[in-house]
């Protein structure tokens, strides 16, 4: 009997990391890489399958008036509206999430994870049910489909309600991992609580803030389900623009918009430091307890 054989005479099974990565690689190829290649194909071809840049020219042409007409077109207004909704939603999420994450992380209760769980539990409920319940609330208070301003307000509230946990979790994880010796040293040197927070806690929690911003801002630009359900399809964002293009079998137009949005997300992620590896693993909520 060789060393690699067991007493039963069978060869033991050894799973290397490469073998364990095969299912993930197959899933990534089937549901990420291949769909992305299909979108790229439609973006750079016409209805006859011929290679062309005409789809991009049409997107930026803006009612036949060139690049100036693009800034007057409904497409540009939709992009601007999407940026406004995403920016406002992200700021509100940050203003709400940071104090909540800070209080939970600093409280001395043994079961403080229970408070964190209160913000996670709603995510267990079906997304459509939660948005439908929020719509019923807006109907009850009288803000549903009342005016364009109220529709914008409803959309922003819906985005904050949906993505708030994605801002709380990374900030909480970052704050709870801050070395307490830094805070003690700051107090020993005579720093006040506000100074300690501004000079120690806030800079060291920057990774969690950046991670939360990327996880809230980017989806808020494309989550057309929230805007459609809470405004009766009266507030269009870039996600609904893509959805309408594909629904009307305008594959080339929808693919171009998706590619441009992907490049915009790539730029925003790069500007917020989302591609840096230092501290990002801990900032993305890998450890909640």
N, C-alpha and C positions, 0 to 999 in steps of 0.2 A: 504494500500500500504506500503510495507516494505521500509527500507531505501535504499536498493540496487536496487529498481525498479525506473524507470523513470516515467514521467507523462503519457507516452503512454502505460505503463504497461509492457514494455520489459526490460529485464535484460541488463545493459550496458556491453559492451565488455571490458575486461581488459587483456592486453597483458603484461605478465611478461617477464623478460629477458630470462628465460628458454624457453618459447614458441618461442620467436623471434630467439633463437639460433638453433631451430630444422632444418630449411632449410639449414643453414650453416653446421650443423652436418651431415645431409644427403649428402650434396654435398661433404664434406670432406671424408665421408666413401666410397662413390661411386667412386670418382675420385682420391683419394690419398691412403686411407688405403687398399681397396680391390686390386687395381693394385700392390701396394707394397707387399701384401701377395702373390699374384700370382708370382711375381718376386722371392720372397724368396722360394716359393715352387719349381720353376724350378731350382733354384740355388742349392738346396739340394736334387734333385732327378735326376735319369737317364731317358733315353727315355722310360723305362717301368714303371716309377713312383715309383721306389724303392729308399729309402733314401740312400744317399751316399755323401761322401766328394771328390769324384773323380773329380768333375768339378773344384774344387779349386786346387787340385793337378795338373790337366792338365794345368790350367792357369799358375801356377808357375813352371811347369816342364821345359818349354822352350826347345822345340825340343828334348825332351828325355834326356837332359843333366843335369837335376836337376836345383837347384836354380841358379847355375852359368850360365847355358844355358839360363835362363830367362832373365838375363841382356844382353844377346847377341841376344835375339829374337826380331822379329818385333814388338811384343806387348810392350816390354819395350821401344823400340825406339819411338813407338807411344805415350806412356805415357810421356816420356821425352820431345818429341816435343810439346805435349799438355801443359805441365808445362811451357815450354819456351815461347810459344805463350801467355798463360794466364798471366804469370809474366810480360812479356814485354808490353802487352796490358794494364795491370793494372797500371804499372809505367807511361806509356805515358798518360793514362787517368788522373792519379793523377797530373802529371806535367802540363797538360793543364787545368784541371778542377779547381784546387785550385786557381790559379790566377784569372780565370774567375769568380768563385763564390765569391772570396774576393772583386774584383772590383765592381761587381753588388751589393753586400751586403753593401759596404761602400760608393757607390755613393749617392749623395744628390738629385738625380732626383726623382720627385714624382711618375713617371710611370716606375720605374726601373724594375717592374715585367714584363714589355713588353720585356726587354732584356732577361730575364730568359725564357720567352715564346718562344723566337727565337730558343732555344735549345730543346724545348719540341715539337714544331710544326712538325719537321720531323718524330717524333714518331707516328703521326697521319696517316702518309702515310703507305701503306701496306709494310710489311717487305721485301717481295720478290721483289717488285718494287724498293725499295731503293737499295737492293743489286745488282739487275740487272742493275740499273743506274750506280752504282759504277763499275761494271764489264765493262760496255761500256766505262767508263772513262779510265780504265786501258788498254783496247784495243786501245783506241785513242792515249794514250801517249806511248804505246808500251811495257808495262811491263806484260801484261797478258800472262801466260803460256810460259814465255821466258826461265826461268831456275828455278832450285829448290830454289835458294836464292830469286829470284824475287817472286816466289809463296809464300814463307814464308813472304816476305815483304807485299804482297797483302793481305794475311790473317790477319796479324797484323793490317794493316790499316783498314781493314773491321771491325775487332773487336772493334777498337777504335771508328770508326764512328758509330757503332751500340750501344755501351754501354756507350759512353761519358755522355749522360744525366743522367744516373744512378749514376755517380760519382759527377756530378755538384749539383744535387738537395739536397742530404743529407748534403754536405759540406756547401752549401748556407744556408740551414735551421739552421744548427748549428751555423754558424758565426753570422747570423742575430739575434740570441737569446742570444748572449753573453752580459752580463750586462755591460753597458757602463761605470758604475762607476769604474770598474776595470781598464779600459783604462785611464780614467781621473786620477785615483790615481797614475797610473804608470807615466803619464806625470808630475803630480805634484811633484813626487819624483825625477824628473830629468832624467828619462829614455828616450833614443832616440826612434825613430820610429821602428828601427830594433830590439832593445831590447824589446820593448813592444810587437812586433809581436812574437818574439821567446819565451818570457817568459809568455805571457798572451794569445794572440790569438791562436797561434798554439797548445798549450796544451789543451785549452778549446774546440778546434774544433776536437780533437782526435776522439770523438765518431762518428762524421760525416765521418771522413777519414776511420775509420774501417768499418763503414757501407757501404761506397762506394766501398771499396776494396772487401768486401764479395759479393757485388752485381755485380761486374765486373769480378773478378777472377774466381769464380765458373762457371758462364755461358760460359766464354771464353774457358773453357776446353772441353765443350760438343757441342758448336754450330757448328755442322758439315756443316750446310747449307752455312755458310759464306765461310768456307774453300773449300767446293766442288764447289761452284759457281764461286769463284774468282780465282781458280787454275785449273779448269777443272778436278776435282777429283784427282789431283796429290799431294795434301798435306793432309794426313790422320791425324786426331786427335782422341782422345778416343771416342768422340761422333759418328764419322763415323764408328769406329770399332764396336760399339754396333749396329748401324743401319745395317751394313752388316751382322752381326750375325743373327739378327732377320729376315732380308730379305731372307737369305738362310735357314730359318727355324731351325737355330741352337739356339733354345730357351734356352737350358741349358748354353751354352757358353755366350750368350748375357746377361743372367740374372746374372751370376757370375761376369761378367765385370761391370754390373750396380751396384751390391752390393758393390764391391770393390771401385768403384768410389763414391758411397754414403758414405762409411766409410771414404774415403779420404776427401770428402767435410765436413763431420762431424768434422773431426780432424782440418781442416783448420778454420772452423767456430769457434771452441772452442779456438784455438790458437789466433785468432783475437778478442776474447771477444764477439762473436756474441750472446752468450747465457746469457749475463748479461743484466739485466733490467734497470740499472741506465743510463738514458740519451738516451737509444736506441729508444724510441718512437719518440723523437724529432729529432733524427739523421736520421731517415729513411724518412724524407721528408713529415711528416704529415701536415705541415703548410708551404705553399709556398708564401703566400701573407702577 
